[in-house]
Amino acid sequence: MNIPGLLPEGLRDSLPPQAQALASLVRTLTDVCGAHGYERVAPPLIEYESSLASGSSRERLRFTDPVSQQTLALRSDITGQVGRIAVTRLAQQARPLRLMYAGQVLRVRGDQLSPERERTQAGAELIGSDGPAAAAELLQLAIAALATAGVTGLSVDLTMPTLVADLAAAGWPLGRASLAQVQALLDGKDVGALKSLGADAFVPLIAAAGPAPAAIIALRQLDLPDAILARLDAIAALAAGLDGVAVTLDPTERHGFEYQTWLGFSLFGAGLAAELGRGGAYLVPRPDGTQEPAIGFSLYVDGLVDLGLGVELQRRILLPLGTPAAEAAALRGEGWITVAALDAETGAAALHCSHIWQSGQAVPA
Amino acid sequence: MNIPGLLPEGLRDSLPPQAQALASLVRTLTDVCGAHGYERVAPPLIEYESSLASGSSRERLRFTDPVSQQTLALRSDITGQVGRIAVTRLAQQARPLRLMYAGQVLRVRGDQLSPERERTQAGAELIGSDGPAAAAELLQLAIAALATAGVTGLSVDLTMPTLVADLAAAGWPLGRASLAQVQALLDGKDVGALKSLGADAFVPLIAAAGPAPAAIIALRQLDLPDAILARLDAIAALAAGLDGVAVTLDPTERHGFEYQTWLGFSLFGAGLAAELGRGGAYLVPRPDGTQEPAIGFSLYVDGLVDLGLGVELQRRILLPLGTPAAEAAALRGEGWITVAALDAETGAAALHCSHIWQSGQAVPA
């Protein structure tokens, strides 16, 4: 027996005005993506767990489907579903294929930054290219969407998720360490351990992090393969193209970028410690075993609500009993929210109305 | 092992342009409700199963919460959640309390009219009154929302879900039948069985169904208690207030109106056999055991998409490589959807663009 109104841990009712703010922000973010040619898809909330490619399987809510007797899961991320659509139902469409989405995601439990188990995710994915032009488009689109939603003090953290693996593959000596060990030691910025294991070559990467222009200069000092130098050029152009946005580069950061390839990014705004969104380049697995390059981003809309964004100014007017329907419609046409009285007693204040409609005039209540 | 891209029975990917049509229709429907003073709430997709008041428990997808070890369920209806919010978190707000919502609902399996297990529901609820004025407001609002969304040929089927029980309570003789038997026989329009069981009094109700004015005249011929006559007056006024909408009354129809009280209604439009929405008066259970009167409606947005509504006219223009950002922004400001070329090869047609931006002009592609 549950207490009426009590919700399970990590789940909540969104009330006015936050629920409207969330809807309004989703509208703004998807409108911006739509205006840039991204077309909306809406995958289902639940799928066979085995076909949900993105998000950690440990964080998914699972159950047995009474119909198919198979394990279904509530999605904890939408990116993988969009990729699945791109390489199956939309496999024949010309590339680049630009898709966008907004919807809810669920997870078994919240984390330190956010206790919520149900969140709203919006995003855009470009499938068929992960080159510099696509990266610039997506990063600028993410920033335009957040700026249009009202976010100020935008900053971007760039990372190169496959850099360490690529350098090792190009011959940088790992010493007595494994690749995974070197990556973990770089994550922990553990210079001593890297040196004692003979992976000294990777140590300078730790210092080459910070504001993008300086970090790029520091990286260029190192003996990098041409392919990596080309990526650095792309990242330098990317950073230079983001007017008024603070850009940092942490080349070895991989946390949360396990699926990304040459580029990852996190988006932050003034007033919120948690990231507002993230994205990067990745590969979509095709049914035939090959992979298709892609790049995209996800935005976490609840964080924008927490910032107080998306709240619409409301002009509410109380319509006394018997107000003609045409007058009410005309007021709504002028942008008023009309609240019809059901009796002669209830006042404007109780119904959150600033005005009353009297003798054909909007009179302050 | 599932075939990539295969979804469980009853679940589907919504693709362009249908996914955008659905989003656009939700926007239209909730905008209309919002303009009438209904404030948005967004309850969670999953709750303790024991607190989900509306919708049949047999049709809910259930699972054990790994966190609380309790049974959670995906909602199959949102009305009950809105009622829960009204009598708990918003219990102190003045009445009438006007709330609206839009979101997804899920069920174990589809039905004959619709195989879908995931659908989008939008609706409005007025809590604190279920009188004639509230009923008129909600029914007109539902019709205005559907008409604004583009539905034509609107019709409304009215019903009086508690009529038979109320007449029995007022002394109409059930003969040797139980109330449930009489209700079932009325549903089956089984005149013979009603007579043979001695429930003759209820037989004339069967004929008193059809276009509202005639049905109301037929009902007035019967020996009805004053309370029922007052409801008939309200229903007559309701029907008269719906200009250009065909209104029928089937006073004993109860199927799907198990939770409704004196009034239920179903909404239909041209081109679709399935109902577009339904609603009625009901009682919200308060935590203290009392009940609060309410009236509301739910709209099934997927049906509107099936009717081809909500599709937005798109003017897409291809921007060649190197188009200045300011020109692109200006085009979007004029209502164009801009699609940036990532290379010099991909043509306008492949990217579904009707125009190309050339020398400062939109040129047909």
Interface residues (C-beta under 8 A of the other chain):
Chain A: M1 N2 I3 P4 G5 L6 L7 P8 E9 G10 L11 R12 D13 S14 L15 P16 P17 A19 Q20 L22 A23 R27 T30 G34 A35 H36 G37 E39 R40 V41 A42 P43 P44 L45 I46 E47 Y48 S50 S51 L61 R62 F63 D65 P66 V67 S68 Q70 L72 L74 Q81 R84 I85 V87 T88 R89 L90 A94 R95 P96 R98 L99 Y101 A102 Q104 L106 V108 R109 E118 S129 G131 A133 A134 E137 Q140 P285 P287 R316 L321 A325 R332 W336 I337 T338 V339 A340 L342 D343 T346 A350 L351
Chain B: M1 N2 I3 P4 G5 L6 L7 P8 E9 G10 L11 R12 D13 S14 L15 P16 P17 A19 Q20 L22 A23 R27 T30 G34 A35 H36 G37 E39 R40 V41 A42 P43 P44 L45 I46 E47 Y48 S50 S51 L61 R62 F63 D65 P66 V67 S68 Q70 L72 L74 Q81 R84 I85 V87 T88 R89 L90 A94 R95 P96 R98 L99 Y101 A102 Q104 L106 V108 R109 E118 S129 G131 A133 A134 E137 Q140 P285 P287 R316 L321 A325 R332 W336 I337 T338 V339 A340 L342 D343 T346 A350 L351
